Amino acid sequence: MRLLELTLAFVEVQNGSILIDEIENGLHHSVLQDVWQSINQLSQKFNVQVFATTHSYECMVAARDAFAAMESQDLSIHRLSHHDDGIVATTYPFEALDFTLDYGAEIR
């Protein structure tokens, strides 16, 4: 049901953007890589930019693995942190994800 809901959302926002909060909610960890591959395909087919949030390390690894399996580098992870002067965003481009995720850097 969750994947059907996401698919219909892509059709509705064609040529736009979609925000998915806690993307892993309602999904078993064993299907996360397949879900990310579907999201990548849907985003390309309907020309949709995806912004997804998660606190799940497994979900981030699944996203990286899914995009790598599809030979796509259209993935970046952005970490938001509170600092004295406000919120700071740190961007991890696809090329940096292997090192960042495989060596346990805290990016959630």
DSSP file (Angstrom, degrees, kcal/mol; ACC not computed):
  #  RESIDUE AA STRUCTURE BP1 BP2  ACC     N-H-->O    O-->H-N    N-H-->O    O-->H-N    TCO  KAPPA ALPHA  PHI   PSI    X-CA   Y-CA   Z-CA
    1    1 A M     >        0   0    0      0, 0.0     4,-2.6     0, 0.0     5,-0.2   0.000 360.0 360.0 360.0 -39.6    0.0    0.0    0.0
    2    2 A R  H  >  +     0   0    0     24,-0.2     4,-2.2     1,-0.2     5,-0.1   0.919 360.0  46.9 -63.3 -42.4    2.8    2.4    0.9
    3    3 A L  H  > S+     0   0    0      2,-0.2     4,-2.5     1,-0.2    -1,-0.2   0.882 111.7  50.9 -68.3 -37.6    4.5    1.9   -2.5
    4    4 A L  H  > S+     0   0    0      2,-0.2     4,-2.4     1,-0.2     5,-0.2   0.920 109.5  51.4 -62.7 -43.4    1.1    2.4   -4.3
    5    5 A E  H  X S+     0   0    0     -4,-2.6     4,-1.6     1,-0.2    -2,-0.2   0.911 111.9  46.5 -59.4 -43.8    0.6    5.6   -2.4
    6    6 A L  H  X S+     0   0    0     -4,-2.2     4,-1.9     2,-0.2    -2,-0.2   0.909 110.3  53.2 -65.6 -42.2    4.0    6.9   -3.4
    7    7 A T  H  X S+     0   0    0     -4,-2.5     4,-1.7     1,-0.2    -2,-0.2   0.922 108.9  48.7 -60.4 -45.3    3.5    5.9   -7.0
    8    8 A L  H  X S+     0   0    0     -4,-2.4     4,-2.0     1,-0.2    -1,-0.2   0.853 107.3  56.6 -64.1 -34.0    0.2    7.8   -7.2
    9    9 A A  H  X S+     0   0    0     -4,-1.6     4,-1.8    -5,-0.2    -1,-0.2   0.892 104.0  52.9 -64.8 -38.9    1.9   10.8   -5.6
   10   10 A F  H  < S+     0   0    0     -4,-1.9    -1,-0.2     1,-0.2    -2,-0.2   0.906 108.5  49.9 -63.0 -41.2    4.5   10.9   -8.4
   11   11 A V  H >< S+     0   0    0     -4,-1.7     3,-1.0     1,-0.2    -1,-0.2   0.909 110.9  50.5 -62.2 -41.7    1.8   10.9  -11.1
   12   12 A E  H 3< S+     0   0    0     -4,-2.0    -1,-0.2     1,-0.2    -2,-0.2   0.828 115.2  40.6 -67.8 -33.4    0.0   13.8   -9.3
   13   13 A V  T >< S+     0   0    0     -4,-1.8     3,-1.4    -5,-0.1    -1,-0.2   0.056  79.5 165.3-106.7  26.0    3.1   16.0   -9.0
   14   14 A Q  T <  S+     0   0    0     -3,-1.0    33,-0.2     1,-0.3     3,-0.1  -0.101  71.1  14.1 -45.6 136.8    4.6   15.3  -12.4
   15   15 A N  T 3  S+     0   0    0     31,-2.7    -1,-0.3     1,-0.2    33,-0.2   0.728 122.1  75.6  65.3  25.9    7.3   17.9  -13.3
   16   16 A G  S <  S-     0   0    0     -3,-1.4    33,-2.4    30,-0.3     2,-0.3  -0.370  83.9 -77.7-135.4-145.1    7.4   19.1   -9.6
   17   17 A S  E     -a   49   0A   0     31,-0.2     2,-0.4    -2,-0.1    33,-0.2  -0.907  26.2-155.4-129.7 155.2    8.7   18.0   -6.3
   18   18 A I  E     -a   50   0A   0     31,-2.5    33,-2.7    -2,-0.3     2,-0.5  -0.999   4.5-153.7-133.9 137.3    7.6   15.5   -3.6
   19   19 A L  E     -a   51   0A   0     -2,-0.4     2,-0.5    31,-0.2    33,-0.2  -0.949  11.0-173.2-111.1 124.7    8.3   15.6    0.1
   20   20 A I  E >   -a   52   0A   0     31,-3.0    33,-2.6    -2,-0.5     3,-0.5  -0.949  10.5-153.8-122.7 110.7    8.3   12.2    1.9
   21   21 A D  T 3  S-     0   0    0     -2,-0.5     4,-0.2     1,-0.3    33,-0.1  -0.675  76.7  -5.9 -86.3 134.2    8.6   12.3    5.6
   22   22 A E  T >  S-     0   0    0     -2,-0.4     3,-2.3     1,-0.1    -1,-0.3   0.953  77.1-167.0  48.0  62.8   10.1    9.3    7.4
   23   23 A I  T <  S+     0   0    0     30,-2.2    -1,-0.1    -3,-0.5    31,-0.1   0.732  77.7  59.8 -55.7 -28.1   10.2    7.3    4.1
   24   24 A E  T >  S+     0   0    0     29,-0.3     3,-2.1     2,-0.1    -1,-0.3   0.596  75.1 119.1 -80.8  -9.8   10.8    4.0    5.8
   25   25 A N  T <  S+     0   0    0     -3,-2.3     3,-0.1     1,-0.3    -4,-0.0  -0.338  83.1  12.1 -60.1 131.3    7.6    4.1    7.9
   26   26 A G  T 3  S+     0   0    0      1,-0.2     2,-0.4    -2,-0.1    -1,-0.3   0.502 107.6 106.8  81.7   4.6    5.3    1.2    7.0
   27   27 A L    <   -     0   0    0     -3,-2.1    -1,-0.2   -25,-0.1     2,-0.2  -0.938  69.8-125.0-119.1 138.4    8.1   -0.6    5.1
   28   28 A H    >   -     0   0    0     -2,-0.4     3,-2.1     1,-0.1     4,-0.4  -0.572  26.5-121.2 -75.8 143.0   10.0   -3.7    6.1
   29   29 A H  G >  S+     0   0    0      1,-0.3     3,-0.9    -2,-0.2     4,-0.4   0.761 108.3  67.3 -58.2 -25.3   13.8   -3.2    6.0
   30   30 A S  G 3  S+     0   0    0      1,-0.2    -1,-0.3     2,-0.1     4,-0.2   0.659 103.0  44.6 -72.3 -14.6   14.2   -6.0    3.5
   31   31 A V  G <> S+     0   0    0     -3,-2.1     4,-2.4     1,-0.1    -1,-0.2   0.416  82.7  98.5-106.8   0.6   12.3   -4.1    0.7
   32   32 A L  H <> S+     0   0    0     -3,-0.9     4,-2.5    -4,-0.4     5,-0.2   0.880  82.1  50.8 -60.0 -40.9   14.0   -0.7    1.2
   33   33 A Q  H  > S+     0   0    0     -4,-0.4     4,-2.1     1,-0.2    -1,-0.2   0.919 111.8  47.9 -64.9 -41.5   16.5   -1.1   -1.7
   34   34 A D  H  > S+     0   0    0      2,-0.2     4,-2.3    -4,-0.2    -1,-0.2   0.893 110.8  52.1 -63.4 -39.4   13.6   -2.1   -4.0
   35   35 A V  H  X S+     0   0    0     -4,-2.4     4,-2.6     1,-0.2    -2,-0.2   0.925 109.3  49.2 -63.0 -44.4   11.6    0.9   -2.9
   36   36 A W  H  X S+     0   0    0     -4,-2.5     4,-2.4     1,-0.2    -1,-0.2   0.879 109.5  51.9 -64.6 -36.6   14.5    3.3   -3.5
   37   37 A Q  H  X S+     0   0    0     -4,-2.1     4,-2.3     2,-0.2    -1,-0.2   0.917 110.9  48.2 -64.4 -41.0   15.0    1.8   -7.0
   38   38 A S  H  X S+     0   0    0     -4,-2.3     4,-3.0     2,-0.2     5,-0.2   0.910 110.5  51.3 -63.7 -42.2   11.3    2.4   -7.7
   39   39 A I  H  X S+     0   0    0     -4,-2.6     4,-2.6     2,-0.2    -2,-0.2   0.911 109.8  49.8 -61.8 -42.6   11.5    5.9   -6.4
   40   40 A N  H  X S+     0   0    0     -4,-2.4     4,-1.8     2,-0.2    -2,-0.2   0.933 113.4  45.8 -61.5 -45.9   14.5    6.6   -8.7
   41   41 A Q  H  X S+     0   0    0     -4,-2.3     4,-2.7     1,-0.2    -2,-0.2   0.923 114.5  47.8 -63.5 -44.7   12.6    5.2  -11.7
   42   42 A L  H  X S+     0   0    0     -4,-3.0     4,-2.6     1,-0.2    -2,-0.2   0.891 109.4  53.2 -64.3 -39.7    9.5    7.1  -10.9
   43   43 A S  H  X>S+     0   0    0     -4,-2.6     5,-2.1    -5,-0.2     4,-0.5   0.881 113.4  43.5 -65.2 -36.3   11.4   10.4  -10.4
   44   44 A Q  H  <5S+     0   0    0     -4,-1.8     3,-0.4    -5,-0.2    -2,-0.2   0.920 114.5  49.2 -72.9 -43.5   13.0   10.0  -13.8
   45   45 A K  H  <5S+     0   0    0     -4,-2.7    -2,-0.2     1,-0.2    -3,-0.2   0.893 123.7  30.2 -63.4 -41.0    9.8    9.0  -15.5
   46   46 A F  H  <5S-     0   0    0     -4,-2.6   -31,-2.7    -5,-0.2   -30,-0.3   0.323 106.0-120.0-104.1   7.1    7.7   11.8  -14.1
   47   47 A N  T  <5 +     0   0    0     -4,-0.5     2,-0.4    -3,-0.4    -3,-0.2   0.956  58.1 155.8  53.8  57.7   10.4   14.4  -13.8
   48   48 A V      < -     0   0    0     -5,-2.1     2,-0.5   -33,-0.2   -31,-0.2  -0.955  40.3-141.8-120.5 130.6   10.0   14.7  -10.0
   49   49 A Q  E     -a   17   0A   0    -33,-2.4   -31,-2.5    -2,-0.4     2,-0.4  -0.798  24.1-147.1 -89.0 131.3   12.6   15.9   -7.5
   50   50 A V  E     -a   18   0A   0     -2,-0.5     2,-0.5   -33,-0.2   -31,-0.2  -0.849  18.5-174.7-107.6 132.1   12.3   13.9   -4.3
   51   51 A F  E     +a   19   0A   0    -33,-2.7   -31,-3.0    -2,-0.4     2,-0.4  -0.977  18.2 175.7-119.7 113.2   13.0   15.1   -0.8
   52   52 A A  E     -a   20   0A   0     -2,-0.5     2,-0.3   -33,-0.2   -31,-0.2  -0.948  16.1-151.6-123.3 139.8   12.8   12.3    1.7
   53   53 A T        +     0   0    0    -33,-2.6   -30,-2.2    -2,-0.4   -29,-0.3  -0.809  22.4 156.8-107.7 151.8   13.5   12.3    5.5
   54   54 A T        -     0   0    0     -2,-0.3    -2,-0.0   -32,-0.2   -33,-0.0  -0.966  37.2-161.6-162.6 154.3   14.7    9.5    7.6
   55   55 A H        +     0   0    0     -2,-0.3     2,-0.6     5,-0.0    53,-0.1   0.256  66.8 110.9-111.8   3.5   16.5    8.7   10.8
   56   56 A S     >  -     0   0    0      1,-0.2     4,-1.6     2,-0.0     5,-0.1  -0.702  51.7-165.4 -90.1 118.0   17.2    5.2    9.7
   57   57 A Y  H  > S+     0   0    0     -2,-0.6     4,-2.3     1,-0.2     5,-0.2   0.901  94.3  56.3 -62.7 -41.2   20.8    4.3    8.9
   58   58 A E  H  > S+     0   0    0      1,-0.2     4,-2.5     2,-0.2    -1,-0.2   0.876 104.8  52.8 -57.6 -38.9   19.5    1.1    7.1
   59   59 A C  H  > S+     0   0    0      2,-0.2     4,-2.1     1,-0.2    -1,-0.2   0.893 108.8  48.3 -66.6 -40.4   17.3    3.3    4.9
   60   60 A M  H  X S+     0   0    0     -4,-1.6     4,-2.4     2,-0.2    -2,-0.2   0.902 112.4  48.5 -67.2 -40.7   20.3    5.5    3.9
   61   61 A V  H  X S+     0   0    0     -4,-2.3     4,-2.7     1,-0.2    -2,-0.2   0.915 111.0  51.1 -64.4 -42.5   22.4    2.4    3.1
   62   62 A A  H  X S+     0   0    0     -4,-2.5     4,-2.5     2,-0.2    -2,-0.2   0.893 109.7  50.3 -62.0 -39.8   19.6    0.9    1.0
   63   63 A A  H  X S+     0   0    0     -4,-2.1     4,-2.5     2,-0.2     5,-0.3   0.949 111.9  46.8 -63.1 -49.0   19.2    4.2   -0.9
   64   64 A R  H  X S+     0   0    0     -4,-2.4     4,-2.2     1,-0.2    -2,-0.2   0.923 114.8  46.8 -58.7 -44.9   23.0    4.3   -1.7
   65   65 A D  H  X S+     0   0    0     -4,-2.7     4,-2.4     2,-0.2    -1,-0.2   0.878 111.5  51.3 -66.4 -38.6   23.0    0.6   -2.7
   66   66 A A  H  X S+     0   0    0     -4,-2.5     4,-1.4    -5,-0.2    -2,-0.2   0.934 112.6  44.5 -64.4 -46.4   19.8    1.0   -4.9
   67   67 A F  H  <>S+     0   0    0     -4,-2.5     5,-3.1     1,-0.2    -2,-0.2   0.881 113.4  51.1 -67.6 -37.4   21.3    4.0   -6.8
   68   68 A A  H ><5S+     0   0    0     -4,-2.2     3,-1.4    -5,-0.3    -1,-0.2   0.910 107.7  52.9 -64.4 -41.9   24.6    2.3   -7.2
   69   69 A A  H 3<5S+     0   0    0     -4,-2.4    -1,-0.2     1,-0.3    -2,-0.2   0.811 111.8  46.0 -63.5 -29.6   22.9   -0.9   -8.6
   70   70 A M  T 3<5S-     0   0    0     -4,-1.4    -1,-0.3     2,-0.2    -2,-0.2   0.363 112.9-121.9 -92.2   4.2   21.1    1.3  -11.1
   71   71 A E  T < 5 +     0   0    0     -3,-1.4     2,-0.4     1,-0.2    -3,-0.2   0.891  67.3 138.5  53.0  43.3   24.4    3.1  -11.9
   72   72 A S      < -     0   0    0     -5,-3.1    -1,-0.2    -6,-0.1    -2,-0.2  -0.949  40.3-173.1-117.4 137.4   22.7    6.4  -11.0
   73   73 A Q        +     0   0    0     -2,-0.4     2,-1.3    -3,-0.1    21,-0.4   0.045  50.2 119.2-113.6  24.4   24.4    9.1   -9.0
   74   74 A D        +     0   0    0     -7,-0.1     2,-0.4    19,-0.1    -1,-0.1  -0.259  53.6  98.0 -84.6  49.1   21.3   11.3   -8.6
   75   75 A L        +     0   0    0     -2,-1.3    19,-0.7     2,-0.0     2,-0.3  -0.997  40.7 168.3-141.9 131.6   21.4   11.0   -4.8
   76   76 A S  E     -B   93   0B   0     -2,-0.4     2,-0.5    17,-0.2    15,-0.0  -0.983  22.5-143.1-135.7 149.2   22.7   13.3   -2.1
   77   77 A I  E     -B   92   0B   0     15,-2.3    15,-3.3    -2,-0.3     2,-0.5  -0.952  13.1-162.3-112.2 133.8   22.2   13.1    1.6
   78   78 A H  E     -B   91   0B   0     -2,-0.5     2,-0.5    13,-0.2    13,-0.2  -0.967   1.8-159.4-118.0 126.2   21.8   16.3    3.6
   79   79 A R  E     -B   90   0B   0     11,-2.9    11,-2.6    -2,-0.5     2,-0.5  -0.909   6.3-152.4-106.3 127.5   22.3   16.4    7.3
   80   80 A L  E     -B   89   0B   0     -2,-0.5     2,-0.4     9,-0.2     9,-0.2  -0.870  17.5-177.9-100.9 129.2   20.7   19.3    9.3
   81   81 A S  E     -B   88   0B   0      7,-2.5     7,-3.0    -2,-0.5     2,-0.4  -0.960  25.9-124.0-128.2 143.8   22.5   20.2   12.5
   82   82 A H  E     +B   87   0B   0     -2,-0.4     2,-0.3     5,-0.2     5,-0.2  -0.730  36.5 169.9 -83.7 131.6   21.7   22.8   15.2
   83   83 A H  E >   -B   86   0B   0      3,-3.1     3,-2.1    -2,-0.4     0, 0.0  -0.854  50.5 -95.4-131.6 169.5   24.5   25.2   15.9
   84   84 A D  T 3  S+     0   0    0      1,-0.3     3,-0.1    -2,-0.3    -2,-0.0   0.842 125.6  47.2 -55.2 -35.3   24.7   28.4   17.9
   85   85 A D  T 3  S-     0   0    0      1,-0.2     2,-0.3    -3,-0.0    -1,-0.3   0.250 126.0 -86.3 -94.8  13.7   24.1   30.5   14.8
   86   86 A G  E <  S-B   83   0B   0     -3,-2.1    -3,-3.1     2,-0.0     2,-0.4  -0.862  73.1 -19.2 124.8-156.5   21.1   28.4   13.6
   87   87 A I  E     -B   82   0B   0     -2,-0.3     2,-0.4    -5,-0.2    -5,-0.2  -0.787  55.4-161.7 -96.1 133.0   20.7   25.3   11.5
   88   88 A V  E     -B   81   0B   0     -7,-3.0    -7,-2.5    -2,-0.4     2,-0.5  -0.949   6.7-146.7-117.9 133.6   23.5   24.2    9.3
   89   89 A A  E     -B   80   0B   0     -2,-0.4     2,-0.5    -9,-0.2    -9,-0.2  -0.856   8.6-165.5-100.0 130.8   23.1   21.8    6.3
   90   90 A T  E     -B   79   0B   0    -11,-2.6   -11,-2.9    -2,-0.5     2,-0.4  -0.974  12.3-149.4-113.2 126.7   26.0   19.4    5.4
   91   91 A T  E     -B   78   0B   0     -2,-0.5   -13,-0.2   -13,-0.2    -2,-0.0  -0.820   9.9-165.7-102.4 133.1   25.7   17.8    2.0
   92   92 A Y  E     -B   77   0B   0    -15,-3.3   -15,-2.3    -2,-0.4     5,-0.1  -0.931  17.7-150.8-114.0 103.2   27.1   14.3    1.3
   93   93 A P  E >>  -B   76   0B   0      0, 0.0     3,-1.8     0, 0.0     4,-0.7  -0.254  31.9 -99.2 -70.3 164.0   27.2   13.8   -2.5
   94   94 A F  H >> S+     0   0    0    -19,-0.7     3,-1.4   -21,-0.4     4,-0.6   0.863 121.5  60.8 -51.4 -41.4   26.9   10.3   -4.0
   95   95 A E  H 34 S+     0   0    0      1,-0.3     4,-0.3     2,-0.1    -1,-0.3   0.769 107.1  46.3 -60.9 -25.5   30.6   10.0   -4.4
   96   96 A A  H <> S+     0   0    0     -3,-1.8     4,-2.4     1,-0.2    -1,-0.3   0.530  89.6  85.7 -94.0  -7.3   31.2   10.4   -0.7
   97   97 A L  H <X>S+     0   0    0     -3,-1.4     4,-3.1    -4,-0.7     5,-0.5   0.857  81.6  58.2 -69.1 -35.4   28.5    8.0    0.5
   98   98 A D  H  X5S+     0   0    0     -4,-0.6     4,-2.4    -3,-0.2     5,-0.3   0.969 114.6  37.2 -56.9 -53.4   30.6    4.8    0.3
   99   99 A F  H  >5S+     0   0    0     -4,-0.3     4,-1.6     1,-0.2     6,-0.3   0.941 119.0  49.4 -63.3 -47.7   33.1    6.2    2.8
  100  100 A T  H  <>S+     0   0    0     -4,-2.4     5,-1.9     1,-0.2    -2,-0.2   0.914 120.6  33.2 -61.4 -47.1   30.6    8.0    4.9
  101  101 A L  H ><5S+     0   0    0     -4,-3.1     3,-1.1    -5,-0.2    -1,-0.2   0.881 117.1  52.2 -80.0 -39.7   28.2    5.1    5.3
  102  102 A D  H 3<<S+     0   0    0     -4,-2.4    -2,-0.2    -5,-0.5    -1,-0.2   0.758 111.3  47.4 -71.2 -23.6   30.6    2.2    5.4
  103  103 A Y  T 3<5S-     0   0    0     -4,-1.6    -1,-0.3    -5,-0.3    -2,-0.2   0.222 114.5-112.0-105.3  14.7   32.8    3.8    8.1
  104  104 A G  T < 5 +     0   0    0     -3,-1.1    -3,-0.2     1,-0.2    -4,-0.1   0.705  49.3 171.9  72.9  23.0   29.9    4.6   10.4
  105  105 A A      < -     0   0    0     -5,-1.9     2,-1.0    -6,-0.3    -1,-0.2  -0.426  40.4-114.5 -63.8 140.8   30.0    8.4   10.2
  106  106 A E        +     0   0    0      1,-0.2    -1,-0.1    -2,-0.1    -5,-0.1  -0.672  56.8 146.4 -81.4 104.1   27.0    9.9   12.0
  107  107 A I              0   0    0     -2,-1.0    -1,-0.2     1,-0.1   -27,-0.1   0.314 360.0 360.0-120.4   6.0   25.0   11.5    9.3
  108  108 A R              0   0    0    -53,-0.1    -1,-0.1   -29,-0.1   -28,-0.1   0.488 360.0 360.0 -79.9 360.0   21.4   10.9   10.6
